[in-house]
Every structure is written in structure tokens, then in C-alpha cells.
Amino acid sequence: MKRIKLIEVRSELGAGTRGASLGPDALRVACLNKGSDYFRRYNAVVTQDLNHVLFDKNPFRFAKHIDAIYTVQKGIANAVEQTLRFGEFPLVLAGDHSSANATIAGIKAAYPHKTLGVIWIDAHADIHSPYTTPSGNVHGMPLAAALGEDNLPCQRNQPDADTEFFWRRLQNLAEPGPKLRPEHLVYVAVRDTEPEEDAVIERLGIKWIKLDEFQAKGSRQLTREIYEHLRFCDLVYISFDVDSLDSEFSKGTGTPVEKGLYLSEAENLCQDLLENERVVCFEMVEINPTLDNENTMAKNAFNILEKATDAIERRLRLDEVVSR
């Protein structure tokens, strides 16, 4: 990989609160106010969002707007796949977190014979399915889709045939079958889960680094432990939801949660993780400026984004030197 390419996803179809579609633009405002040239340095592609369907009646009680989400995710997966095939590093700036299923599918489409590891930095586990969701919001389902996991032992809902049809399409996006194995998923800072999620996390044996462990060990040591856990993975994707931050710093997101990461902790964690040569994609999601005051969330997120991008750039330069 020789350069970074931005993939901007303005869909908020999977969120329960309106406004996440404005997240990429809020980052641009933060960039301008800081006097940075960040968005002039990188080529960007904007994917189709279909947010207009939010004005239509939603017939999918247990996976709201899943038909339109499937169409949106096909575009995201294709953009990620093509970026990787052109030898570029996809840096995804998305609205709601349902996009992550498509990002994972795009990586696997580009590297079908490679084993993928996922580092999920978030307040939420996002491993519900239409069979277990309490809200019907698809941004709580991307990992269940990527894992091919319905969690039927904890079933509480009976989705209709159309919902099941599109859910299978999401699970088989880009290529048939699961894109991720449970042992290749690592949760960091997740702290707001439902009983159904706790049960499936325990059943699948997913590694879960909680905040107290993070603060006790620090980002450097935990980075080493995470990559040791993912030692059999050829590639790694890092997904950063801004609600992983403590709610003191993350008012401008749909589902803020207290007792999260401090800004410096998030910056250090992203930088340390992105120094690894196996990382092929980074994603930042869930900035909602309509819930914010003076664009504070986007300002904080943009600082993290700059530090993360610097780490990616250093890696790419090192890779280029080594390949000569």
C-alpha cells in the first residue's frame, strides 16, 4: 500500500437517532477550524447513502430499513474492495456503525484467502441479530452479520420472511458465509451490553478487554497482547466508534456511555495499534453533531483521526522503504 484513500459513508439508516449522516462533514468543519489541510491531502470517494428512505414507512420492525441498508452496504463493500485492489489504504469515515459489516466484507472480497482479525473499540458489542435486538437498529448488528451469528439460543423476536431474506443477504455480503471467526475478534472498552450479547460473547469465547484492564496495563502492553491473540490472522481491521470515549468527551454521538476512554488514551491506543504492519483498514463512526455543542465531538475525533493517520503514514513509508 502506498497511500491512504478516504471512504466517506453518510448513511445513518442503521442508527436510532438522526444526525450521524453529518459526521463526515462535522470532521471537515473541525479540520477547517483547526487550520489543517487534512482533507486536501487525500483522495476521497463518497458512497451512496439512501437516507431519503428515512421519510418512508419502515416495514421491518426487527431490522429497520434493512432493505436499503443492504443496498448501501453493497456500495461500501465495493469501495473498500476496489481501494485495496488498487494498493491503497482505506480509511472509512462513516455515519452509523452498521457500515462495519460492509467494510469487513470488502476486505474479505479483496483478500478471500486471508484470515482477518477485527479490533472493535466501542462502548457497545454490536452483536445483536434481528432475533435478539431490543431496538431493531441495525447499527447494533454488524458483528453478528460478519460472524454469521443469529444467537438463536437467546431469541426474543420472530422476524418476518422479508427481514430474514435481507439479513441473510447482509451475512453473505460480497461472498457467501461468515467473514470473521469469534477467536479473531477483540473488544476494547465495550461496557454497555444486553444479556443476549453477554451470553453470545461468553458462548463464543470472544476476547474482551474492559476499561479497568486497559487502564491497568496501558495501550502499549495491551497492543502487544492483542496482536499476540491475533497472531494467526494475516490481516487486521480496526473499527473505532467515538462512543468508546467517556461521555464527558462524547456528547455528540447517538449513544454516549460514561466511564470510557479518555482522549489521550484513545489517541495512544489508535496510534499503537496502527503501527502493526498487518492493519489494512481503519474506520471511525457515529459522530452526530446534532446532539453536540460547538462541534466538540468532531473536534475531539478529528484530533484522534490525525494521530491515527500519522501512524498509518509512518507505516506506509516504512513499508515502501522495506520493499525497495
C-alpha positions in Angstrom: 0.0 0.0 0.0 1.4 3.4 -1.0 -1.3 5.9 0.1 -4.4 6.5 2.1 -7.8 6.8 0.5 -10.8 8.2 2.4 -14.2 6.5 2.0 -16.9 8.7 3.3 -20.2 7.0 4.2 -23.1 9.3 5.0 -25.7 6.7 5.7 -27.5 6.8 9.0 -30.1 4.2 8.2 -28.8 1.8 10.9 -28.9 4.4 13.8 -31.8 5.0 16.2 -31.1 8.8 16.4 -30.9 11.1 13.4 -27.9 13.1 12.6 -25.0 10.6 12.2 -25.0 11.2 8.4 -23.5 14.6 9.2 -20.5 13.1 11.0 -18.0 13.2 8.0 -19.0 16.9 7.4 -18.5 17.7 11.1 -15.0 16.3 10.8 -14.4 18.6 7.8 -15.6 21.6 9.8 -13.3 20.6 12.7 -10.4 20.3 10.2 -11.1 23.8 8.8 -11.4 25.4 12.2 -8.1 23.8 13.2 -6.4 25.2 10.0 -5.4 21.7 8.9 -5.1 20.6 5.3 -6.1 17.0 6.1 -8.9 16.7 3.6 -6.8 18.2 0.8 -4.1 15.6 1.3 -6.1 12.5 0.5 -8.3 11.4 -2.3 -11.9 10.6 -1.2 -14.8 8.7 -2.5 -18.4 9.2 -1.2 -20.7 6.1 -1.2 -24.4 6.1 -1.8 -26.4 6.7 1.4 -30.2 6.4 0.6 -31.1 8.4 3.7 -34.2 9.6 1.9 -35.9 6.3 2.8 -36.0 7.5 6.4 -39.1 9.6 5.4 -40.8 6.4 4.2 -42.7 3.9 6.3 -40.4 1.2 7.8 -41.9 -2.3 7.4 -39.0 -4.1 9.1 -39.7 -4.0 12.9 -36.7 -6.0 13.9 -34.1 -4.6 11.4 -35.2 -1.1 10.4 -34.6 -0.2 6.8 -32.6 -3.4 6.2 -33.6 -3.4 2.5 -32.0 0.0 1.9 -29.1 -0.8 4.2 -28.3 -3.9 2.1 -28.0 -1.7 -1.0 -25.9 0.9 0.8 -23.6 -1.9 2.2 -23.0 -3.3 -1.3 -21.6 0.1 -2.3 -19.4 0.4 0.8 -18.0 -3.2 0.3 -17.2 -2.5 -3.3 -15.5 0.8 -2.5 -13.3 -0.9 0.2 -12.5 -3.8 -2.1 -11.5 -1.6 -5.0 -9.4 0.6 -2.8 -7.4 -2.4 -1.5 -7.1 -3.8 -5.0 -5.5 -0.5 -6.2 -3.0 -0.9 -3.4 -4.4 1.9 -1.2 -5.2 2.0 2.5 -9.0 2.5 3.0 -9.7 4.9 5.9 -13.5 4.9 6.3 -15.4 7.8 7.9 -18.9 6.6 8.4 -22.2 7.7 9.9 -23.6 4.7 11.9 -21.7 1.6 12.8 -23.7 -0.8 10.6 -21.2 0.1 7.9 -18.6 -2.1 9.5 -20.2 -5.2 8.2 -19.7 -3.9 4.7 -16.1 -2.8 5.4 -15.3 -6.3 6.7 -17.0 -7.8 3.6 -15.0 -5.6 1.3 -11.7 -6.6 2.9 -12.5 -10.2 2.6 -13.6 -9.8 -1.1 -10.1 -8.2 -1.8 -8.3 -11.0 0.2 -10.6 -14.0 0.1 -7.9 -16.5 1.2 -6.5 -14.3 4.1 -7.6 -14.6 7.7 -9.0 -11.4 9.1 -8.8 -10.1 12.7 -11.0 -7.3 14.0 -10.3 -4.9 16.8 -13.6 -3.3 18.0 -13.1 -0.1 20.0 -16.6 0.8 21.1 -18.9 1.2 24.1 -21.2 -1.4 22.6 -20.8 -5.0 21.5 -22.9 -4.6 18.3 -23.5 -8.4 18.2 -27.3 -8.4 18.2 -29.3 -10.0 15.3 -32.9 -9.4 14.2 -33.8 -12.4 16.5 -32.4 -10.7 19.7 -32.4 -6.9 19.1 -34.3 -4.8 21.6 -34.4 -1.8 19.3 -34.4 -3.0 15.7 -31.5 -0.7 14.9 -29.1 -2.3 12.5 -26.0 -0.4 13.9 -26.3 -2.9 16.8 -25.8 -5.9 14.4 -22.7 -5.6 12.2 -20.6 -8.2 14.1 -23.5 -10.7 14.2 -23.7 -10.3 10.4 -19.9 -10.6 9.9 -19.8 -13.7 12.2 -22.9 -15.3 10.6 -24.3 -15.4 14.1 -28.1 -15.3 14.8 -27.8 -16.1 18.5 -30.9 -18.3 18.4 -30.4 -19.6 21.9 -31.3 -16.1 23.1 -34.1 -15.5 20.6 -36.7 -13.0 21.7 -38.1 -11.8 18.3 -39.8 -13.5 15.4 -38.7 -11.6 12.3 -40.9 -11.9 9.2 -39.7 -13.6 6.0 -38.6 -10.3 4.3 -36.4 -9.4 7.2 -34.8 -12.8 7.2 -34.2 -12.5 3.5 -32.3 -9.3 3.8 -30.5 -10.4 6.9 -29.1 -13.4 5.0 -28.1 -11.0 2.3 -26.1 -9.0 4.8 -24.5 -12.1 6.3 -23.5 -13.2 2.8 -22.4 -9.8 1.5 -19.6 -9.8 -1.1 -19.0 -13.5 -0.7 -21.0 -16.4 1.0 -20.5 -17.3 4.6 -19.0 -15.7 7.7 -16.2 -13.2 7.2 -14.9 -13.5 10.7 -14.3 -16.1 13.4 -15.0 -15.4 17.1 -11.4 -16.0 18.2 -10.3 -13.4 15.8 -12.4 -10.6 17.3 -11.2 -8.4 20.2 -13.4 -6.0 22.1 -11.8 -2.9 23.7 -13.7 -0.6 26.1 -17.1 -2.2 25.5 -19.2 -1.6 28.6 -22.9 -1.3 27.6 -24.3 -4.6 26.6 -27.6 -6.5 26.9 -28.0 -10.0 28.4 -28.3 -11.6 24.9 -25.0 -10.1 23.9 -23.3 -11.2 27.1 -24.5 -14.7 26.5 -23.2 -14.9 22.9 -19.9 -13.3 23.8 -19.4 -15.9 26.6 -20.6 -18.8 24.3 -18.2 -17.8 21.5 -15.3 -17.0 23.8 -14.7 -13.6 22.4 -11.7 -11.7 23.9 -13.0 -8.7 25.9 -10.6 -6.0 27.2 -12.5 -3.9 29.7 -11.6 -0.4 30.7 -10.1 -1.3 34.1 -7.7 -3.8 32.4 -6.8 -1.2 29.7 -6.0 1.4 32.4 -4.0 -1.0 34.5 -1.8 -2.2 31.6 -1.7 0.8 29.2 -2.0 0.8 25.5 1.5 -0.4 24.7 1.2 -3.6 26.7 -2.4 -4.3 25.6 -1.4 -3.7 21.9 1.2 -6.5 22.3 -1.3 -8.8 23.9 -4.0 -8.1 21.3 -1.6 -8.9 18.4 -0.4 -12.0 20.2 -4.1 -13.0 20.5 -4.5 -12.3 16.7 -1.2 -14.0 15.8 -2.9 -16.4 13.3 -4.5 -13.5 11.4 -3.0 -12.3 8.2 -4.8 -9.0 8.2 -6.4 -6.7 10.8 -9.2 -4.2 10.6 -9.6 -1.6 13.4 -13.1 -0.1 14.0 -13.3 3.0 16.3 -16.7 4.2 17.5 -16.5 7.6 19.1 -18.8 6.4 22.0 -15.8 4.3 23.2 -14.8 7.7 24.7 -16.1 8.7 28.1 -19.4 10.5 27.8 -17.6 13.6 29.1 -15.9 13.8 25.7 -18.6 12.2 23.6 -21.9 14.1 23.9 -22.1 14.4 20.1 -22.9 10.7 19.5 -26.2 8.8 19.5 -25.4 6.5 22.4 -22.8 8.0 24.8 -21.8 5.9 27.8 -20.0 7.0 30.9 -16.7 5.5 32.2 -15.0 5.3 28.8 -11.6 6.1 27.3 -10.0 9.5 27.8 -8.9 11.4 24.8 -5.2 10.7 25.3 -5.9 7.1 25.9 -7.8 6.8 22.6 -5.1 8.6 20.7 -2.4 6.4 22.2 -4.4 3.2 21.6 -5.1 4.0 17.9 -1.5 5.0 17.2 -0.1 1.9 18.9 -2.5 -0.4 17.1 -2.0 1.2 13.7 1.8 0.7 13.8 1.3 -3.0 13.1 2.0 -4.0 9.5 -1.0 -6.3 9.3 -3.5 -3.5 9.6 -5.2 -2.9 6.3 -8.2 -0.6 7.2 -9.2 1.9 9.9 -12.8 3.1 10.4 -14.3 5.9 12.5 -18.0 6.1 13.1 -21.0 7.6 15.0 -20.2 11.3 15.2 -23.5 13.2 15.5 -23.2 17.0 15.5 -26.9 17.5 16.0 -26.5 16.2 19.6 -23.4 18.3 20.3 -22.4 21.8 21.4 -19.9 23.7 19.2 -18.9 20.6 17.3 -16.9 19.3 20.3 -17.2 15.6 19.5 -15.9 16.2 15.9 -13.0 18.3 17.3 -12.0 15.5 19.6 -12.5 12.9 17.0 -10.5 14.8 14.4 -7.5 15.0 16.8 -7.7 11.2 17.2 -8.1 10.9 13.4 -5.0 13.0 12.8 -2.9 10.9 15.2 -4.2 7.7 13.8 -3.5 8.8 10.2 0.0 9.9 11.2 0.6 6.3 12.4 -0.7 4.9 9.2 1.5 7.2 7.1 4.6 6.2 9.1 3.8 2.6 8.5 3.2 3.1 4.8 6.5 5.0 4.4 8.3 2.2 6.3 6.7 -0.5 4.1 7.8 1.4 1.0 11.4 1.6 2.2 11.5 -2.0 3.1 10.0 -3.1 -0.3 12.7 -1.2 -2.2 
